[in-house]
Amino acid sequence: MDEADRAFAGALEACADLDTLLRLKGAYVGREGSHAARMMDLLKAAPKEQKRELGAAVNAFKQRWEEGLKARQADLEAAKKAVGASSWDATLPPPMPARGALHPLNRLMDRLVDVFRPLGFHVEEGPEVETEEHNFDGLNIPADHPARGSADTFYLAAHPGRLLRTHTSPVQVQTLKRYGKDGARLLNEKGGIRFLAPGRVYRKDEIDPTHSPMFHQVEGMLVGHGIGMQHLKGTLEYALRALFGPHTEIRLRPSYFPFVEPGCEVDVSCPLCAAKGCRVCKGSGWVEILGAGLIHPNVLEFAGIDSKEWSGWAFGMGVERMAMMLSQTPDLRLFFENDQRFLEAMGGLD
Ligand code: DAH
């Protein structure tokens, strides 16, 4: 190999980046001042009879260098691309994997359960596909009650008599029946019943900011000896203060549900404005939070429990309603769209 070729090969080998390569290119094959350009100058000055031979030699040099430069450039470009694809900067904060968490509605239901657990309440679960017997009959809901119509209730076409439960109250019937079996053996053994039943319920409602065909309720029930309204009121006052703060007041308004007698609706003093009057309580200082009452004797008797010996109370509350109030979320649908930004902002429900 010629001296000039050897020098070129060494310089090319040492060339580790494209900038250096560009400079090398200028030095060897550039238009002016390069090795090739100087060779051309010498060629011009050479005797005529040598020009042909020298010209061929100069061209051969130039061609070899150009090829070498081109090959090296391709290598360096490929290397740069590969590094770019896998490159990482140790000084950047690492991408954090998104942390999973319970849905805000589940967290709120968990909180309710946590409030009642120290009072001896456990959790009962019932199926979402229910029978008319559990969803209506066992709850003293008459055969001609409008809620039984197919305009309000999802009936399962392939399974006559089956429906998607319209409330969590059928868990009352399921549980009472279990405790009332064998002459109320379990009821006597445990000295009563205390449970919460959180879960999904279904109604044929059009979707809008305050309605959804699927929503959540929490049912509560207590059966014992000599249970009256005072126990219901005392327990709810305790639980709702634990939920909304120690200064919360509650008020009971008479209302009607077939499965309780007497029945009532329960309001809490608005936890957002301390009952001064705001948008959430519509200026009244009170927000309705649940339906409740003393268990109708028919409900106990239906499950095989002697209503002269046993009595109790029950309540049912809407979870979305409460979550919307606590978080001041104006649109119920946000809870079901699972937009991560919304879910993350709902941390306040804990
Ligand atoms: N099941 C009723 C509803 O969905 C709520 C309810 C009211 C439940 C009174 C109860 C109760 O247990 O005592 O509207």
Residues whose N, C-alpha, C, O or C-beta is under 5 A from the ligand:
A	BS01	DAH	T166 H167 S169 G220 F257 V260 G291 A292 G293 A314 F315 G316
